[in-house]
Amino acid sequence: MPRHRPLTEWFWEKVAKGPGCWEWQAARYTNGYGCIDIRRPYRLRTTAHRVAWALTYGPIPAGLFVLHRCDHPTCVRPDHLFLGTHTDNMRDMVAKGRARPRSGESNGLARLTEVAVRAIRANPDGLSARALARQFGMHASTIQQVQHRETWRHVRDAEEGA
């Protein structure tokens, strides 16, 4: 029969405590955050920094996130953590320069390029949105949004000094 030790006991054994951040030494998610499975009273997979907060300060109120002052995903040092809302988390991400642009070609789901957008807007042959849509493999409404600058606003046309 397996012996069950208290979470507080085995959790901190998996932490390398340094003068700065305290690094989680066990499993990690692909985004770098520490990952932990808690099997009592039911199986729960969560981030190590959330567990560190709860062990130190108590339960995390519903709807709140545990954020890092140090901006280091493997850090579980309680005084490097603070509670915040989703909005706080997003503002913190932007303030620390972790927000990635999600427009244009940098969006992994983009099906157009800036060159294609310029060609659609220039439309030297005077093709209809439907004809352009067939040419670019898109829906006509998508082409119209590009033409009317409802999307791809950041792309400047050739005559604008692109």
Buried (B, 14 or more C-beta within 10 A) or exposed (E): EEEEEEBEEEBEEBBEEEEEBBBBBBEBEEEEBBBBEBEEEEEEEBBBBBBBBBBEEEEBEEEBBBBBEEBBBBBBBBEBBBEBEEEBBEBBBEEEEEEEEEEBBEEEEBEBEBEBBBBBBEBEEEBEBEBBBEBBEBEBEBBBBBBEEEBBEEBEEEEEEE
